[in-house]
Amino acid sequence: MAAPGDVEETQLQEMEEEEDDDDGGGGGGGDAGMEREMESDDEEGMGVESSEGEEGDSSEDEKENEAEIQRLEEQLSINAFDYNCHVDLIKLLRQEGELTRLRRARQKMSELFPLTEEIWLDWLKDEIRLTEQEPNREKVYELFERAVKDYICPEIWLEYAQYSIGGMASPGGLDKVRCIFERALTAVGLHMTKGATVWEAYREFENVMLSTVQPPPGSVPSHKQQELLSTQLERIHTLFRRQLAIPLMDMEATYAEYEEWSDEGVSETVAYQYKKSLQHMEKCRPFEETLLAAEPPKLAEYQAYIDYELKEGDPVRIQIIFERTLAENCLVPDMWAKYTTYLNRQLKIKDLVLSSHDRAVRNCPWTMGLWRSYLLALERHGAQHQTVSDMFEKALNAGFIQATDYVDIWQAYLDYLRRRVDFSKESSKELEELRTSFSRALDYMKQDVEERFSESGDPSCTIMQTWARIEAHHCKNMQKARELWDNIMTKGNATYANMWLEYYNLERSYGDLVHCRKALHRAVQCTSDYPEHVCEVLLTFERVEGSLEDWDAAVQKTETRLNTLNEKRTRVAVKEANLAQQEEEKAEQRRRAKAEKKSQKKGQKGSQVGDKRKAERSDYQEDWGEASARAPKRHRGDGNMAAEEDMETDTGLFGRRTPGAQRPAPPNAKKAQQTTAADAQRKQEDRPEARNDGNSVFISNLAFTLEEPEQKLRTLFEPCGPIEQVRPIFSNKGAFKGYGYLQFESKASVSLALKLDRREVGGRPMFVSPCVDKNTNPDFKVFKYNSSMEKHKIFISGLPFSLTKEQLGKLCKDHGTVKDIRLVTYRSGKPKGLAYVEFADEPQASHAVLKMDGLVVEGNTISVAISNPPQRNTKNQPGSGGAMMPRQAYSSRGKGRTQLSLLPRSLHRQSGSASKAENGTATKPAPATTAGTEFEPPAKPLSNSDFAKMLLKK
């Protein structure tokens, strides 16, 4: 006797063969048989070898498919939530005709995921073929009921109604067909583009039923027949009226059909409802046309449609557009979250809400937020405790992608268990279950989560903190709370001030003064991130609660701790200074070696070049300032001025090297390469009187490879106002040096141009700053950094490089009003992982530090502190109280951003007659005088070691 599975497979293969045969019955059977005999006779001589080859190929294909099927089944045994693996397995099994395994694969997938419309239709059609000869149709009905719950699919509803028509002969069959059609209209009748097909199928069915109750032509109907006929006609009238009251595409044709069908015409009420629906349909037509023209997944188009329906406020239409969106975007967690949130807050229908949550977690099981919302919805609608617990267990096995997701889902479940407890009783079954669940959660996080992710998902021990607060507040069990908090501190949290302050607040609220004082003393001893704040809290506590002895002990404790920390910080600063000094010395050695090589190359050139420079230097003395602001002529004993004069001569008046400073081109160089830079620059230099610093901006940090910089800068800054001239700076070989000057006709255009600062040009941020002559404005700075503590601003380090300013703003806005955010970047625009965030006031900044320090952002643990920039060295700045070095005279641009002089230190000379040396000796510098009096600079230039000593004495 054959197995049932083999019989079903044989039936399926026979049905497929029957579908392949076209019109095989009737009188054409003999002709078809004759044709087959002729074809077989023709094929006899064409070779048995080819058929044997085809059989061999087919057997090889079957072996390959079987191997692939086994591989997919093994993959699913490892990860049952692999959606694509399920789909591929079902396709292969259907192709091979493995009915038993195909049913099993479909069943497993349907238990984990809602099936798509295509998969359901294939499954239903296969089952319908197998049960055509069976009197029991209930299995197929059950399968249809499962299919219509997954998604809103008009095709599945039509197939369901069509299949039910085949069972009309059974008792109650007609009523069942009408019931299914009514359910279909409720589910998909409002579908703007596909709903009309369901309405038309229902009307067609009723028209067929009308033909069965009509009396034969020429006969007089009885009273009963007349009643049946009137009832059936009224059913069709009602369907027309209901359909015309709903906005559907192509509803004009339906109205015309009703006019033609109805003997009584269209009533005014129906016409009014039709016009109203037609107007609504015209409003929705642009959205439908956009959806038809868009490419999948059409999320933006669907979102615009949803926003429109939400604004209109019709709950039924909002639900249908959400369902249409999810039918095409079933793997988008955000859309499921929006839909379930709307159902929870607006409709609040239990069956609809819970079924939508169930579909959401089956489609996107990896999304913790959907599981958490499902648990809350189950509690909100009074589900059984066992149901909620089972759903939580499913969530734990769903395979979240982050360790923190497990912390959040445990928190949601523990919150649910806490709300079940009646804390007025000393002990109860619910309280014991809550404590057991807390213990299980801690074990789960320690074993399962850490083993899977190689990190703790709960470094701040939030679950344990919640348990401690519940024990202290609800159970009045401070002993247990202290034990829990002691475990928290032993897990690496004892160095954080916020953890100690949380424990202090717990003791302050539910404990006693002894433990409060003990907690603060331990905090002062252990805290390393914000010890000053903890010391301040201890002193405030003793000021309010303590005795004189307690106050003295607190003062001594805090002073000792802070002194120790200050000494440690000093040692770290000295170490960093030494490292910086070593790096500076290495850099100085490299600069010296480079300068020596350069001087050797210059010495090998002919004397003609040097003579030409001296002769032509006076022709290129104009700079950004007027003639009175020119650098003084070089004279012996004024090394700094001479160095600056040489720098101006090398770079020319506009930043480009002058012809006197250009090196002679190689003999084989092209003529265009020799003259391009000079010719382009002379056009600018012919009009030195047209230069105006007030109307100009300085542009820098551009790419050296920027092609046609003058034209590109002109195009970029044209919206700011009329441009008088653009002066990009080139090297002596005509290569662009990455900076230049731009002069407007009006001074008002400068402010608009400055707004383009940090605009990305060629993959780099372009710097735009005012054009200021630093000879006349030595203290001018485009951006002045604060050198004192900014208590309303926080400094964040360790940020991921991919974090944007908007994302950081969302992270910080929960802790106060964010006024400004500045991400620190390199000159190339690449982020450093640092940021400054300015809050409205000091308390908000302090709160942000306590809550955000140690937070994990995209896998990075960030550090947050109050902004406290290091003190700047002001000894060499004008106006400082220390000994001052004479300021060098810079060109109109001043020093570069590195603030380093390019002149070797050995060439520097001190200005002033008092510092001149005679016979190898130098006069001693006069002591520093009071402010406003002249001082005499030291005769000997300071070396790197001298600067290092000055730094260490600070």
Protein Blocks (a to p, Z undefined) as FASTA:
>chain_A
ZZfklmmmmmmmmmmmmmmpghkghjllmmmmmmmmmmmmmmmmnojklmmmmmmmmmmm
mmmmmmmmmmmmmmmmmmmmlmklmmmmmmmmmmnopaklmmmmmmmmmmmpccdfklmm
mmmmmmmmmmmmpmblklmmmmmmmmmmmpccfklmmmmmmmmmmmmmpghklmmmmmmm
mmmmmmmmmpmklmmmmmmmmmmmmmmmmmmmpccehiacdfklmmmmmmmmmmmmmmmm
mmmmpccehklmmmmmmmmmpmnbpafklmmmmmmmmmmmmmmmmmmmmmmmpccehlmm
mmmmmmmmmmnopaklmmmmmmmmmmmmmmbmklmmmmmmmmmmmnopaklmmmmmmmmm
mmmmmlmklmmmmmmmmmmnopafklmmmmmmmmmmnopabfklmmmmmmmmmmmmmmmp
cfkbmbdfklmmmmmmmmmmmmmmmmmmmmmnopafblnommmmmmmmmmmmmnopaklm
mmmmmmmmmnopmmpmklmmmmmmmmmmmmcfklmmmmmmmmmmmpmklmmlmmmmmmmm
mmmmmcfklmmmmmmmmmmmmmmmmmmmmmmmmmmmmmmmmmmmmmmmmmmmmmmmmmmm
mmmpcfklmmmmmmmmmmmmbcfbdfklpccdddehilmlmmmmmmmmmnomnopacfkl
pccddfkbcfklmmmmmmmmmmmmmmmmlpcfklpccdehiafklghkllmmmmmmmmno
ccfbdcddddfkopaehiacdddfbfklmmmmmmmgoiaeehiacdddddddfklmmmbc
fbdcdfbdcfkbccdehiafklcfklmmmmmmmnoccfbdcddddfkopaehiacdddfb
lklmmmmmmmmgopaeehiacdddddddddddfklpghiabdcdddddddfkopafkopa
fbdfklpccehjklpceehiacdddddddehiacdddfbdcdfklmmmmmmmZZ
